[in-house]
Amino acid sequence: MERTFVIVKPSAVNRQLIGEVISRFERKGLRLVAMKMTQLSDEILHEHYNHLVNKPFFPKLKAAMQATPVVICCWEGVDCVNVVRTMCGTTNSRMADAGTIRGDLSMSMQENIVHSSDSLESAAVELNRFFKPEDYFNYTRTIDTAIYSSDEI
């Protein structure tokens, strides 16, 4: 099973959409294995958005990501990275397909509800950045046999 990283951003927290976002991943059949609410520090944002730090819009991005606490999650499932990215929709919410989180819940490029890892490699880096080994929970769900066929799990 793959694992991926999701941030429920301040735009979702402010709009009271935390439950809506999480429930979409749950309804899809993904398994939540770690979650916590946290305030993002300057240091963690500089590390997480290192590729954007020198861009002129970075201060605005940083302020937006610090407007409220965020909810960080680790989701697990077959082809989880791609499934979550598809569910989130394109970064520019105005261009995101209806039915995606951004397409249904957002109108902004920046205030776009969620962040999700874009590859297995970035998921591993991001999960390591935000979670400690003891933050993860491994448990069995009886529903997994209704979500996946026996050769998928």
C-alpha positions in Angstrom: 0.0 0.0 0.0 1.2 3.5 -0.8 1.1 6.4 1.6 0.7 10.1 0.7 0.6 13.4 2.5 -2.2 15.9 2.6 -2.5 19.4 4.2 -6.0 20.7 4.8 -5.1 24.3 4.3 -6.2 27.4 6.2 -8.7 28.2 3.4 -10.5 25.0 4.3 -10.1 25.5 8.1 -11.6 29.0 7.8 -14.5 27.8 5.8 -15.2 24.9 8.1 -14.5 22.3 5.4 -12.1 20.0 7.3 -14.7 17.3 7.7 -15.8 17.6 4.1 -12.3 17.1 2.8 -11.5 14.2 5.1 -14.8 12.5 4.4 -14.1 12.6 0.7 -10.9 10.6 1.2 -12.7 8.2 3.6 -15.6 7.6 1.2 -13.1 6.8 -1.5 -11.8 4.0 0.7 -8.5 5.4 1.7 -7.3 4.7 5.2 -6.3 7.5 7.5 -3.1 6.4 9.3 -1.9 9.7 10.9 -3.5 13.1 11.5 -2.9 16.2 13.6 -3.7 19.9 13.7 -0.6 22.1 13.8 0.4 25.7 13.2 3.1 25.9 10.4 6.2 27.7 11.5 8.4 29.9 9.2 11.1 27.2 9.3 8.8 24.3 8.2 7.3 26.5 5.4 10.7 27.4 4.1 11.6 23.8 4.1 8.3 22.6 2.5 8.2 25.3 -0.1 12.0 25.5 -0.6 11.5 25.6 -4.4 9.4 28.7 -4.1 11.2 30.7 -1.4 12.8 33.1 -3.9 9.7 33.7 -5.8 8.0 37.1 -5.4 4.7 35.5 -4.2 6.3 33.5 -1.4 5.6 36.0 1.4 1.9 36.0 0.4 1.9 32.1 0.3 3.6 31.9 3.7 1.1 34.3 5.2 -1.8 32.4 3.8 -0.5 29.1 5.1 -0.1 30.6 8.6 -3.5 32.3 8.7 -4.9 29.4 10.8 -3.7 26.0 12.0 -3.7 23.3 9.3 -4.7 19.7 9.5 -2.0 17.3 8.2 -2.8 13.8 7.2 -1.3 10.6 6.0 -3.6 8.5 3.8 -2.9 5.0 2.7 -4.2 2.9 -0.2 -3.5 1.3 -3.5 -2.0 3.9 -5.9 -2.8 6.4 -3.2 -0.6 9.3 -4.5 -2.4 9.4 -7.8 -5.8 8.8 -6.4 -5.4 11.7 -3.9 -4.0 14.0 -6.6 -6.9 13.2 -8.9 -9.4 13.8 -6.1 -7.8 17.2 -5.3 -8.0 18.5 -8.9 -5.7 21.0 -10.5 -3.9 23.7 -8.5 -5.9 26.5 -10.1 -9.3 25.8 -8.6 -11.1 27.7 -11.3 -9.8 25.2 -13.8 -10.4 22.1 -11.6 -12.9 19.6 -12.7 -16.3 19.4 -11.0 -16.3 16.5 -8.6 -12.8 17.3 -7.4 -12.2 18.9 -4.0 -10.9 22.1 -5.6 -13.4 22.0 -8.4 -16.3 21.8 -5.9 -15.0 23.9 -3.0 -12.6 26.5 -4.3 -12.3 29.5 -6.7 -8.6 30.3 -6.1 -5.1 29.4 -7.2 -3.7 30.0 -3.8 -6.6 29.5 -1.4 -7.2 26.1 -2.9 -8.2 24.0 0.1 -5.6 21.2 0.1 -2.0 20.3 -0.7 -1.1 16.8 -1.7 2.1 15.1 -2.5 2.9 14.8 -6.2 4.9 11.6 -6.2 5.9 8.7 -4.0 9.3 10.3 -3.5 7.8 13.7 -2.4 5.3 11.9 -0.2 8.1 10.1 1.7 10.0 13.4 2.2 6.8 15.3 3.3 5.6 12.6 5.6 9.0 12.5 7.2 9.0 16.3 7.6 5.7 16.4 9.4 5.3 13.1 11.2 7.4 11.0 13.6 7.2 7.2 13.4 5.1 7.1 16.6 2.4 9.3 14.9 1.3 6.5 12.6 -1.4 3.9 13.4 -1.6 0.6 11.8 -5.0 -1.1 12.1 -7.1 -3.6 10.3 -10.4 -2.5 8.7 -12.9 -5.2 7.9 -14.2 -3.0 5.1 -11.0 -3.4 3.1 -12.4 -6.6 1.5 -15.2 -4.5 0.1 -12.9 -1.8 -1.2 -10.2 -3.9 -2.9 -10.2 -7.3 -4.5 -8.1 -10.0 -2.8 -5.3 -9.6 -5.4 -5.0 -5.8 -4.8 -4.2 -5.9 -1.0 
